[in-house]
Amino acid sequence: MGCAICSEFDCSPTAGLSGDIHLAYLGHWVACNFSDAVIVHCDIARKALAKKYGRRHDVYIIAHPNYIGYYPNNISKEDARKTLGLEPSYLVFLFFGGIRPNKGIEHLVSAFKDIPGDRYRLIIAGKPNQPTDYFDKLVTASRASPQGAGAGAGLDLAKRGADR
């Protein structure tokens, strides 16, 4: 007999099948409760899993992997900043990952634009969902006039795959 393992990141779907929240919950509940084991990446996720889906046994915490050492790191911080047009004095924030509506990136863009000062930059880099309507909305939102004191904050969106 086989072994079923479910990996839960934040106890919510990353790409909804139907857009129906009840169906998404049911799918996650079934996956979490009928799997032999569930993998989470931190204790907070383990607690969220128990609270949302009732799963408390055979839940294993495995630290989220990274790409350190997998891709060559042959550029200095200074050269990378120069290539990206980032002044040395900028404090840079990065969103890196799939650019999809369920990630709520529009909230990140909106909140970032409210940061006072002009030495902050937000880079959003990743592969946009197809079609690119959501990405295009983010580009428009990032270019709109910032509200309040955050008028000097800059946003950059990179329309690239994560492997570039």
GIZI-V289918 format. One record per residue. N is the residue number from 1. SS is DSSP state (hx for helix, st for strand, lp for the rest). Layout:
n={N:N}
ss={SS:SS}
//
This chain:
n={1:2:3:4:5:6:7:8:9:10:11:12:13:14:15:16:17:18:19:20:21:22:23:24:25:26:27:28:29:30:31:32:33:34:35:36:37:38:39:40:41:42:43:44:45:46:47:48:49:50:51:52:53:54:55:56:57:58:59:60:61:62:63:64:65:66:67:68:69:70:71:72:73:74:75:76:77:78:79:80:81:82:83:84:85:86:87:88:89:90:91:92:93:94:95:96:97:98:99:100:101:102:103:104:105:106:107:108:109:110:111:112:113:114:115:116:117:118:119:120:121:122:123:124:125:126:127:128:129:130:131:132:133:134:135:136:137:138:139:140:141:142:143:144:145:146:147:148:149:150:151:152:153:154:155:156:157:158:159:160:161:162:163:164}
ss={lp:lp:lp:lp:st:st:st:lp:lp:lp:lp:lp:lp:lp:lp:lp:lp:lp:lp:lp:hx:hx:hx:hx:hx:hx:hx:hx:hx:hx:hx:hx:hx:hx:lp:lp:st:st:st:st:lp:lp:hx:hx:hx:hx:hx:hx:hx:hx:hx:hx:hx:lp:lp:lp:lp:lp:st:st:st:lp:lp:lp:lp:lp:lp:lp:lp:lp:lp:lp:lp:lp:lp:lp:hx:hx:hx:hx:hx:hx:hx:hx:lp:lp:lp:lp:lp:lp:st:st:st:st:st:st:lp:lp:st:lp:hx:hx:hx:lp:hx:hx:hx:hx:hx:hx:hx:hx:hx:lp:lp:lp:lp:lp:lp:st:st:st:st:st:st:st:lp:st:lp:lp:lp:lp:hx:hx:hx:hx:hx:hx:hx:hx:hx:hx:hx:lp:lp:lp:lp:hx:hx:hx:hx:hx:lp:st:st:st:st:st:st:lp:lp:lp:lp:lp}
//
